[in-house]
Amino acid sequence: MRDYDAATAFLGEWGRFQRLVFFLLSASIIPNGFNGMSAVFLAGTPEHRCAVPRGANLSSEWRNASIPLELRGGREAPSRCRRYRLAALANFSALGLRPGSDVELEALEQEPCLDGWEYSRDVYSSTIVTEWNLVCEDDWKAPLTTSLFFVGVLIGSFISGQLSDRFGRKSILFLTMAVQTGFSFLQIFSTSWEMFTVLFLIVGMGQISNYVVAFILGTEILGKSVRILFSTLGVCIFFAFGYMLLPLFAYFIRDWRMLLLALTVPGLFCIPLWWVIPESPRWLISQGRYKEAEVIIRKAAKINGIAAPAVLFDTAEMQDSKPQQQQKAILLDLFRTRNIATITIMSLLLWFFTSVGYFGLSLSTPDWHGNAYLNCFLSAVIEVPAYVIAWLLLRSLPRRYSLSGILFLGGSVVLFIQLVPADLNVLSVGLVMLGKFGITAAFSMLYVYNVELYPTLVRNMAVGATSTASRLGSIIAPYFVYLGAYDRFLPYILMGSLTVLIGILTLFLPESYGNPLPESFEQMLKWNLVCDNDWKGPLSTSLFFVGVLLGSFISGQLSDKFGRKNVLFATLAMQTGFSFIQVFSTSWEMFSVLFVLVGMGQISNYVAAFVLGTEILGKSIRVVFCTLGVCIFYAFGYMLLPLFAYFIRAWRMLLLALTLPGLLCIPLWWVIPESPRWLISQGRFQEAEDILRKAAKTNGITAPDVILDPSELQDVNSQKQQTYTILDLMRTRNILTITIMSVLLWMIISVGYFGLSLDTPNLHGDVYVNCFLSAVIEVPAYVISWVLLRNLPRRYSMAAALFLGGCVLLFIQLVPSHLRALSILLVMVGKFGITSAFSMVYVYTAELYPTVVRNMGVGASSMASRLGSILSPYFVYLGAYDRFLPYILMGSLTVLSGILTLFLPESYGMPLPDTIDQMLLVKGLEYRPPSSSTRDSKEEEENPEILKSTAF
């Protein structure tokens, strides 16, 4: 068939029609710049302190001294969330005592802000933070607001991609613009944070979704040379114009409702564009609607003052397009062959990490030194030269080298920030701007690169899918910024490392520079490597881990509600039962669905068993249980797998043989007890005491007459009356910091562990021997982790193991190809380090969370681990494209996680916390100054009643 570009070449590249489409589509992007970053000012947090009521009987001297000082940023500043107890201050004031001289302020009891807060009006007149007091105990709601906006963008990106491939670019473009403008207007009338947030999520569904559709529409209408100009100096710079206008509006309109109204109105100016902007002729042709496409092209020729040929699209010439238009593309088509799946996976990772860097730096502008409005304006202005440079690079140089170079620049500069002295604030801001410049230029080039890789039939779906990955990055980005409250350099270390990593990843993508846009999968398959159904193998493994992800999340909350033992045996039954049914699978689809259900029961019962043992056993035995107990027995099961598989080569009989041992666990129901700690946290003291007395009898020890005195355990008794949810893992800044860092750590370690475990068939030599060695190496890894946990602090032990594993994996690419045995040895050493860390992270996480949410905390972390395990088969899959690429990625991420570990608090030598209040006092975290009642709770933490009660 004749190429579309050749058929429309008579229109020229830059006629009046192309200029009209170029500028109108670009102008439609301006409101996206408003809304995309509006949370910077709508959810801005001004300086604040506890309010002291006007009616408080305090002298002016005591009123000025009512707020304690705390260290913040290396300097003393008034506390934002605590005040001295007003009743005590009123007594001192009435007695004529003076603060400081007559009364030592540091010894006074403190209390939270019972009468609300006083907010500084220097920067903001009002924000949603001041309107609904999203500070102190509720400060997690501000970043959650931004994240939920990006959740909406995620949903919108995903849906709009498939809808516009089905119903057309133009219809979905204007639909998403209407959603964005309409619900932004409704936000102005929000009466609560919850209402604002729900509406913000819906606004997000329309926001960058129409950015993606407008981008695709322009890309398909415009010629190849103008396409690059549109994608950088057009769409992106107009987005930057909208972004630049945001701080200007916000500077003059300090009230959040009026600011939101001002940002909403420009969306109405896009309505007349419906009658000017055309549908994509490329999309119409892919749907077999040649007549409509011809009408648009003839109209374009008339606008350009050019005579169109008598016949534009001959049916005989377009016959190859007919089957294409009859074929309905679905999301799985992005994984239909190894080659397409490789490109898709690498694109997803690239977009995800670039998005984290871009939005992380953009949302952090209020935290920089200087004026918040000026910083935001500079952050927007720097995007203009970034887009110009991106345009020049795309015109003159290959895509992947341009992208890689600019990402290395951005990541390296951001990493360098931690070396700048504290007094050189201007230099720090300059380096942040330079990092933003590099990441923004890369983000701009990504759109062009991605569009050039995929054919018309799934192009918008592909950009929608990669945009979905980008939105996942943007959802996480506010919490990268949030980590700056714990260590101001930590966000830059993480974002810089990830950016450098994806700079390496880019070098492994295929080159599209100078090639025409592919119209069909056949044209895309220039890089085809293997058969069409090979993607189903890794997808089956990923679906198993999807089940494990669901099971980890659900079992965590269920076992905190219904007990460790009940959920442990329920997940065991689920795993065994559905594994047995799998034996009778009649299709790959049936097998995969059952595999998801098996996954829901698999490592979920591992987590429940782990927590149950952790809570029953003493501190010294706990470490042995978590390493030489649970983990080594897991390794024994892993070792048995290649032995079974070696002798049973038929998969159905092998699966049956692997299922039967699960039946041997049934008698354990009458032997394994429920967790006494959990029973106590639920107020079921008698049941807990019965278990302890039975344990004493089993040990041949006489139990005391009273083991659990309700009066001594009244704090725990009151704790059980409170219902806890997954949101309690984010209820304070300290807990949220631990949760975010634990989630990242678990996910990265899981990618390395499962990636190396699943990669054994690709190693040189016998597949059964390799799998057996991969299992055997876990035994010394668990022994070493046990020794480290017994004798050394947690975070240094984990960091060392992760550095060892990561560096060894990175070294593999330097081994000559004929030294295959050395490569296998290095893989095993890498597996050794990562396995040791995986073993230790269970202990570490369990020690950080209190009893009331411990299983939920471990379950949430395990859920992040399962996300890593879902991705890991595709890391292995990338080895078909370049055999060193999986090791480069896993090694780099493992080294990064080793750095991350050093920022976690230390739990070595500390008793398990039982309440959330005790968790707030974990060594190594900044926490609010304790009152006398809190000091009492700390004494309890050092000698917990539960430990004293069971010490016999």
N, C-alpha and C positions, 0 to 999 in steps of 0.2 A: 504494500500500500504506500501511497505518497505520504511523507511525513507532514504533520500538521504545520510545523514551522515553515516548511517549503510551500504548502498550500496557501498560507497567509503572508508570505514574504512580500507580496505586492503592496501591502499596507505601509511598509517602512517600519522603522524602529521608534521614531520620535515625532509622529504627526500630532495633529490637534486632538484626535481621539485618545491617543496614548497619554498625552499631557493631562487631558481632562480626567481620565481614570486615575492616573498617578496622583494628582493633587486632591481629588475628592476622597479617594480611599485613604490617603494619608491623613487628611483633615479629620476623617471619622475616628481616627485613633486618639485624638487629643483628650477626650474625656477619660480614656483608659489611664492616661498619665495622672489625671486628678485622683481617680478612685483607687488606683493600684497602691499608692503610698499614703493615702489620706489618713490611715491609722496613726501615722507618725504624729499628727497634730490632734486628731479626734480623740486618740487614747493617750495623749501626752500626760506624763505624771509630773506635776510641779513639786517643788519643795513643800514639805508639810510637817506638822508637829501636832501633838495632842492638844485639843482645845481645852481651855480652862474656863468654866462658866463665869459669866460676869457676876453672878450672885455668890460665887465662892468667897468666903470670909477670909481673904488673904491680903496682906499688905503688898504694895507694889514690888518690894524687894523679894518677898517670897513668891509672888506671881512670876517674876522674871527667872527665879531659880527652880521653878516647878518641873522643868524638863531636864532629865539627866543627859550627860554628854556621853557619846560613844565614838569609837574610832571608825572613820569612814574615809577611805582613800588615803590612809596614812595621817589624817588629821582629825582632831576632835571636833565633833559637830553635834548639835542638839538631836536627841533621839527622835525618830520619825514615828515610833510605835509604842513608846513607853512614857510614863510620867511618874513622879513620886506620888504616893498615896495622898490624896487631897485632904482626907480627914486628919492625917498626922500633921500635914503642913498647916492646916487651920489651927490646930492646938498650939504649935510652935509660934505661929503669928500672934495668937491671942496672949501668949505668955511674954511676948516682946523679945523672943530670941531671934538672933540673926543667922541667916544661912552662911555656912562656911566657917565663921568664927565661933559661934555658940553651938552649932549643930553640924556634925560631919555628914555631908550629903551622901557620900558613897555608902554609908551604913543604912540609909533609909530604905524602907520597903517600897517597891514599885508596883504599878498596876497598868493594865492596857488603857487605851484611849476610850474610856467609857462614855465620854460626852462628844465623841466625834473628833474631827480634825480641823485645824486651821491651815488653809492652803495659800501659798504665795501667789500673788497676782502679777508678778513681774513678767512672766513669760506667757501664761494663758489666763484669759478671763474665766473660761469654764471649759472643761473637757468631760468625757464620759467618766473619767476617773474621779473628778471632783463631784460630779453629779450623783454618782452612786457609790462613792467611797471605796474605790477599787484599790485599796492600799493595805499594807500590813498583812493580816490574815487572809485578805481577799486579793492580794497583789498578783496572784496567778491568773486572775481573770483578764488582765490587760493583754498579756501575750496570747492568751487563749482566744481573745476577740480577733486578733490579727490572724491567728492560725485557722480559725473557723471561716474567716473570709476566704482564705486560700483553700480550705476544704471545698467551699462553694465553687471556686475557680477550677479545682480538680474535677469536680463532678461535671461542671459546665464544659470543660475542655474535652472530657471523655465523651459526653453525650453529643456535643455539637459536632465533633469529628465524624461520628457515624451518621448523624442526621444530615449533615451537609453533603456527605457522599451519596446519600439516598434522595434527599429532597432539593438539593441545589445549594450553591454557595450564597447566593443573594438572599434567599428567604431566611436562612438561619442567621446570616449577618444582621439583618434588621430585627429579627426576633430577639437575639441576645442583647442588642442595643436597647430595645424597649424594656427588657427585664432589668438591665442595669440602671436606666434612668428612672423608671417607675418605682422600683423598690428603694432607690436612694432617696427619693422624695418622701416615701412613707417613713423612712428612718428618722426624719426630722421630728416626727410626732411620737417617738418611742417614749414609753412611760417607765421602762425598767431596763436593766442591763440585758436580761434574757430576751426581751423583745428586740432590742437593738441588735443583739448578736444573731438572732435567727434571720432578721432582715438582711444583715450584713452578709450572711452565708448565701442568701438568694442573690444579692447584688454580685457576689463573687461568681455565681454561676453564669452571669451575663458579661462579666468584665473582660478578662483576657481571652475568653472564648471568642468574642467577636474580633479581637485582635488577630487570632489565629486564622479565622475565616476570611477576614479582609486581606490578610497576607497571602493566603492561598489564591483568592480571587484575583488579586493583582498579578501574582506570579504566573497564573495560567493565561491571563489576557495579554500581558506585556511580552515583548520579545526578549531574547536572551541577554543582550547587553543592557537593556533598560531594567530587566528583572533585578540585577544586582543593585542598580541605583535605587530602585523602589524599596528593596529589602533593607537598605542601610540608610541612605540619605533621605528616603521617603518615610516609610512607616516608622522606623526607629527614631528618627530625629523629631518627627511630629509627636511621638510618645514623650520624648524628652522635653519638648515645648510644654506639653501638658504638665509634666512633672515639675518643670521650672515655675509654672504659674501657681502650683500648689503653695509653696512657701510665701509667694507674693500675696495671694488671697489670705492665707493664714496670718500673715503679719498685720494686715489691716482689719481682719475680722477675727477677733480673739474668742468669740463665743462659738461653741461647736455646732449648735443648731443652725445659726445663720451662715456659718462657713459651709456646712453641708448643703444648705439651700443654694448658695453661690456656686458650688461645685456641680450641682445637679442640673441647673438651668441650661448650660451649653449643650447638653444632650438633645434638647428639643430642636436645635438647629440642624440635626442630622436627618430630620423627617423628609425635607424636600429631596434629599439625595436618592430616595427610592425611585423617582422618575428619571434619574440621570444615570445611575450606576447600572451597567448591564449584568446579565448572568454570564458565567464562564462558558465560552464556546467549547473549550476542551471538555468540560464536564458534560455538556449537552451531547457532544459527539460520542463520548463514552457510554451514554445512555441510549444511543441510536436516534437521537432527535436532531437529525441533520438539518431539517428545514429551519428550525428555530436558530440553530447555530449560524446558518447561512444568512438569515435576516440580520442578525447582529453584526456579522462581518461586513455585509453590504452597507449597513448604516454607518459603520466605522469608516469604510472607504469613502462614503459621501461626505462625512465630516472632515476627512483628510483631503478632500478634493481630488480623489484618485478614482479612475474607472476600474471597476471590478471585472474579472473575467466572466464570461457567460456561464461557465460551469465551475463552481468552487469545489464541490465534493461529489465526485462520480461514485455512484453506488458500487460499481465494479471495483474501483480502486480502494474503496473503504470496506471491502468484504471481510478483511481480517479483523476489523473492529466489531463486526456483528456478534461473534461469539463472546467478545469481551463485554459488550454492553448487556448481553443476556445473563452474564455471570454475576451473581450477587456476592460482593465481597463482605467478609466478616473479619473480626479482629484476629482470628487464628490464622488468617492468610499472611499476617506479618511474621509467622513462624513456620510457614508451609514447607520450607526446605532448610537445610543446614546453613546455606549461604545467607538467605534472607533473615533467618533467625539470628545469625551472628551479627549482622548489621543492626538488627533491631535491638538486641541486648546491649551492644556497645553504645548505641545511640541513647538508650534509656539511661545508662549509667552516666553518660556525658552530660545529658540535660539535667539529671538529678543534681549532680555535684556543682555544676555551673550555677544552677538556681540557688543552691544554698549560699554560695559566695555572693551572688548579686544581691539577693534580698537581705541577706545577713548584713552586708555593708550598708545597704540603703536604709534599713530600719534602725541601724545603730547611730544615726546622725545626732539624735538628741544627747547621746552619751559622750560625744566628742567635746574637746575643749572649745569654749567660745559660745557664740550665739547660735541657738538651735535653728533659727530661720535661715541664717547665713550658711550654716553647714549644710542644711537640706538643699538650698539653692546651688551651692557649689557641687554637691553630689549629683544634682541634675545637670548642671552646666558641663561637668567633665564628660558626660555621655556624648555630647555633640562631637568633640574631637575624636572620641572613641569610635563613633559611627563613621566619621570621615576616614579614619585610618582603616577601619574594617572594609569600607568600600574600595579603597586603594589596594588593599591586600587581595581582596576577592577579584579585582580586575586584573591583577598582575602576577599573582603567585598561586601555586597549588593550594587547595583548601586545607588539607590536613597539616601541612607545614606551617601555614599561617596561623591556624587555630592553636597548634601545639606551642608555637613561639609566644603567642600573646597570653596563653594560659600560664606558661612558665614565668613570664614577666609578672603577671598579677599575683600568682601564688608566692613567688619568691619575695616580692616586696612586702606582702602581708606578713609573711613569716619573719621578716627583718624588723618589724615594729617592736617586738619584745626587747630588742637590743638598744632601743633609743632611750637615753636618760630621761627621767621623769620631768625634768624642768624644760625639755625641748618639746613642748606641746605642739608648736607650729609644725615641726618636722614630722611628728606623728600623724597630724592631720594631712600633711602633704603626702606621706607614704600611703595612708588609707585611700586618698584620692587617686594615687597612681595605681594601687591595687584595683580600685573600682574601675579605672580606665581599662585595664587589661581584661578584667572579667566581663565588662560591658561589651567591649569589642568582640570577645569570643561569643557572647550570647547572641549578638547580632549576626555573626557569621554562621552560627549553628542553624538558624532558620533556613538560610540559603542552601547550606550543605545538605540538610535533611531532605529538603524538597527535591534536590537533584538526584537523590539516591532511589526514590520510590516512584513507581508508575502512577499514571493518572487515576486508575481505578481505586487505589488505596492511598493516594497521596495525602488527602486530608485526614484520613483515618490514622496514617502513620504520624503525621505532625500532631494530631490529637493525642495519640498514645504517648509520644515523647513529651508533649506538653503536659500530659498527666504526670509523667515522672518528674518533670520540672516543678509541677505544683506540689508534689510530695516533698520536694526540696524546700519549696517556699513555706509549706506548713511547718516544717521543722525549723526553718531559719529564725523565727522569733525566739525560740528557745536557745539557739546558739548565742543570740544577743543577751538573753536572760542569764546565761552562764557568766557573763562579764561581772555580775554582782559578786560572784565567788572569787574569781581571779580575772583581772581586767585583760590579761593577755590570752586567756584560754580560747575565746572565740577566734582570735586571729591565728593561733596555732592550728586549730582544727580546720578553719576555712582555708588557710594557706597550704596546709598539707594535702587536703583533698583536691585543691586546684592544681597543684603540681602533679598529683597522681593522674588526674584526667588529662593533663598535658601529655603524659606518657601514653595513656590509652588512645588518644587521638591518632597517634602515629600508626596504629594498627588498622585503621579504617581504610576502605578503598578510596581511590581518588576519582573525583567526578569533574575536575576542572577541564573545560573545553568540550565536554560531551553534551549532546542534546538531551532534553528531558525524556526519560523512558515513558512510553505509552502503555506498555504491557509488561507482564511478568517475564515474558520471553526476552524482552530487551534488557530487563534488569538482571537476567540470569547469565550475564557475561562472567559472573564470578561463581557460577554454579559448581558445586563440588560433589554432591552425593544425591541419593534418591529422595523422593518427595515426602515420605512418611517418617524420616529419621527423627523429626522433631518430637514425635510422640514418646520416644524413650525417655529423654530428660523431662518431658512434661509429666509423665507418670510419676517420676520421682518427686518433682515439684509439687504435684497434687497431693502426694502422701504428706509432704511437709506442710502443705496448706491445712490438711486435717490436723496435724500436730499443732500448728499455730492456733487453730480454733479450740482444740482440746486444752492447750496450755492456758488460754485466756479463760475459758469457761470453768475448767476444773479449779483454777485459783480462787474464783469467787464462790463456787459451790462448796469447796472444802472449808473455806472460812465460815460458810453459813451452816453446812450440814455435817461438818466433821471430816477430819483427815482420813479416817479408816473407811467410811462409807464411800467416799469418792475414789479412794485408792482401788477398792475392789470393783467398783462400777466400771472404772476405766480398764482394769484388767480383763473383765468380762467382755467389754466392748472390743478390745484388741483381739482376744482369742476367737470370739464368735464370728466377727466379720472376716478374719483371716481364713477361717474354715470355709465360709461361704465363697470366698475368692477362688477356692480350688475349683468351683463349678462355673466359673465365668465363661460366657459364650461369646464375648466380644471384648475388644480393648476398652470400649466405653464403660462396659459393666465392671471390668477389672479396675479401672481408674476410679470410678465412683466408690467402689468398695474400699479401695486403697485410701481414699480420703477418710472414710469412717474408721479404718484401722489406725490411721495416723492420729485421729482424735483421741484414741485410747492409748497410744504408745508412750511417748515421752511424758505425757500428762501424768501417767501413774508413776513414772520415774520421779517427777517433781513432788507429787504427793507423798511418795515413800521417803524421799529425801527430807522433806519438811517434818514428817511424822517422827523419823529417827532423830532429827536435829532437836526437836522439842522434848523427846523422852530422855535422851542420853545426856550425860554431864559434859562439861566444857572440854575436858581432855579427850574423852571417848568420841565426842562429836567429830573431831578432826579425823580420827581413825575411821569412823563410819563413813564419812564423806569421801574418803580417798581409798584406803585399803579395803573398805567395805563395799559400798554401793558401786563405786567406779570400777574396781577390779572385777567384781562379779559381772558388771556390764561388759568388760573386756573379755571375760571368759565366754560369754554368749557370743560376742563378736568373733572370737577365735573358732568357735564351733561352726559358724556359718560356712567358711570355705571348706571345712572338713565334711559337713553334710553335703555341700554342693559338689564336692569332688566325686563322691560316691553315688549321688542321686542327680543325674543330668537332666531329668524331665522336670520342668518347672512346677507342674501340678503336684507331683509326688514330693518334690522338695518343699513346697509350701505346706503340704499336709504334715510333713515331718517337723517343720518349724513351728507349726501351730499346736501340736499335741502337748508339748511341755507346759503350755499355759494351764492345762487342766490340773497339773500338780500343785497349783497355787490355791486351789479351793479349800483344802484343809487349814490353810493359814488363817482363815477368817476366825477360827476358834482359838487361835494362839496370839495373834498380833492385837495389842490393846489400842484403844483410842488415846489421843494425846491428852495427858492431864492438864498441860498448859492451856490447850484450847478449851477444855471443859471449864477450867477456872475462869477464863476470859468470858465464857458464856454464863457464869454464875452457877454452874452445876457442880458445886463443891463436893457433894456426897459421892457422885460418880467418880470424880477425880480421886477422892480419898479411898474408895474401894479398890481402884486400880493400884494405888500406891501401897495399900496394905497387902494386896496380892503379890506385888513385886517384892515387898519385904519378906513375905512368907517364902517365896521362891528363892530368895537370896539367903534364907535362914537367919534373918534379922528380926528382932522384936521391934515393932513400930511403936512410937509414943502414943499415949491415950488420945491426944489431940494433935492431928497433923496440920489441918487447915482451919485456923480460927477465922471465922467471917469478919470479926472486928479488926483483925490485923490486915485482912485482905479487902478492906472496904473500898480502897481506890480501884482495885481490879474489879470489884463488884459493880461499882458505878460505871466503869469502862464498858462492861458487857451490855449495859442498857443502851449504849449508843450503837447505831447501825453504821457500818463502814462500807464505803463503795470505792471503786477504782479512783475516784477523784480525790480521795484522801491521800493518795500517793503524790498529790500536787498541791496540798492545802497550804503549805508554807514554802517560803523561798528555799529553806534548807532541805526539806524533803524533796521538793521539786528538782533541786540541783542534783541530789543523789540519784533520783529516778532517771533524769535525762542522761546522766553520765553512765549509769548502769545499763540503760537500754542500748546506747551506742556501743558500749563495751561488749555486751552479749552478742549483738548482731554481727560485729566484725569478727569476733572469735569464732562464732558459728560458721561464718563463710569459710574461714580457714580450715576448721576441723572437718566439716562435711565435704568441702571441696577436695581436700587431700584424700579423705576416705573413699569418695566416689571415683577418684582419678586412678585407682590402682589398676583397672584393666588397661589403661593407656601407658603404663610403665613397661619397660623392657623385661622380657622373661615370662614365666608362667603366671597366669592371672590368679590361680588359686594360691600359689606361694606368696605373691605380692599382697593379696588380701590378708593372708595369715600373718605376714610380717607387719602389716599395718595395724593388725589387732595386737600382736605380741608387744610391739613398741609401746603400747599404752600402759602395760604393767609397770615397767620401770618409771614411766612418766608419772603414774599415780603414786608410786613409792616416793619419788623425789618430791612431789607436791606435798605429800604427808610430812616428810622431813622438814620442808620449808615452812609449812603451816605451824609446825610444832615449835620452831626455833626462831623464825624471822618475821618481821612485820609483813602484813598481807600485801600492801601495795608495792613494796620493793620486790618481793618474791614474784608477784605476777608480772610486773614490768620487766624483770630480768628474763623470765620464761618467754614472754612475748617478743622481746628484742632478739633473743636467740632464734626462735622460730622464724620470725620475719626476715632477719638478715640472712639466714641460711637459704631461705627460699629465693631471695633476690640474687644470691650467689650462683644459683643453678644455671642461669643463662650464660655464665662465663665458663662452664665446664665444656671441654671439647666433646664433639658428638660421639667419638669412639669410646669415651669413658662412661659407658652407660651404668656400670655398677656404682660409680661415684655419684652419678645423678640420683640413683635410687637411694643410696645412703643419705644424701643430703635431704631428699624428700622425707625419709624416715626421721632424721634429726629435726626437721621442721615440724613434722607431725608430733614428735616428742615434746617440743616446746609448747605448741599450741594446745595439746592434750593436757599438759600440766596446768596451763593457765585455765583451761575449761573446767578442770577439777576444782581449782582454787576459787574460781569465781562463784561457784555455788555456795561455798562456805562464807565467803566474803559478803555476798549479797544477803544471805540469811542472818548474818550478824549485824547488818546495818538496819534492818526493819524490825519493828516491834511485833509482839505476838498477835495483836489484833488485826494486823494487815500483812503479816509475814508471808503467808502463802500467796496472798494477792500480789505482794511485791515481787516474790520469786516468779509467780505466774506471769506477771507483766514483763519481767526481764526475759523469761523463757519465751514469751510471745515474740519479743524482739529477736531472740535467738532463732526462732522458727522462720522469721522473715529472712534472716541470713541463710538458713538451710534451704528455703525455697529458691533463693538466688543461686546457691552454690552449684546445682547441676549445670547452670548456664555458664558459670565460670569455667567449669570443666569443658563444656561444649565449645568454648572459645579456643581451646587447644587445637581444634581442627583447622583453625585459621592461622594460628601461629603457636607453636608448641610451648613457647616460653611465656606467652601472654598471661595464662592463669597464674603462674608463679609470680610474675611481676605484680599483678593486681593483689593477690593474696598476701604476698610479702610486704608490699607497701602499706596495705591496710593494717596488717598485724603490727608493724613498727609504729604506726599511728596510734593504735590502741594501747601499745606500751607506754607511749607518752601520755595518753589520756588517763591511764591508771594512776600516774603520779599525782594527779589532782584530786583523787578521791580521799575522803577522811580515813583515818586509821582505826581499825576495830580490834587490833591484836591485844589480848590480855584483858579485854573489857567484858562484863557479863552481858547476856542477851537482854536487850530492852524489852519490856512488856507493854509499855504504853507509848503513845505518840509523844507525850511530853518528855519521856526519857530519851527518845530518839533525837530530840532537838538539842540534847546536850552531848552528842557524839563528838569525841575529840577531833579537832581539825576543822570544824565548821564554825563560821561566824554565827553567833546566836544572840538573841536579845538578852540583856542583863536579867538574871533571875531575881524574883522576889523572894521573901523569906519562905513562902510556901514552896517555891521552886527549889530553893536550897534544901528544904526537907526532902523533896522528891529525889534530889541528887544523892542524898544519903541513902535513900531507899534503893537507888540504882546501884550504889556500891555494895549494898547488902540486901538484895531484893528478898521480899518475904517468901516468894515461891522457892528461891534457892535455899533459904534458911529452913523452910518447911520440909524440904526433901533431902536435906544434907545427911540425915541419918542413914 
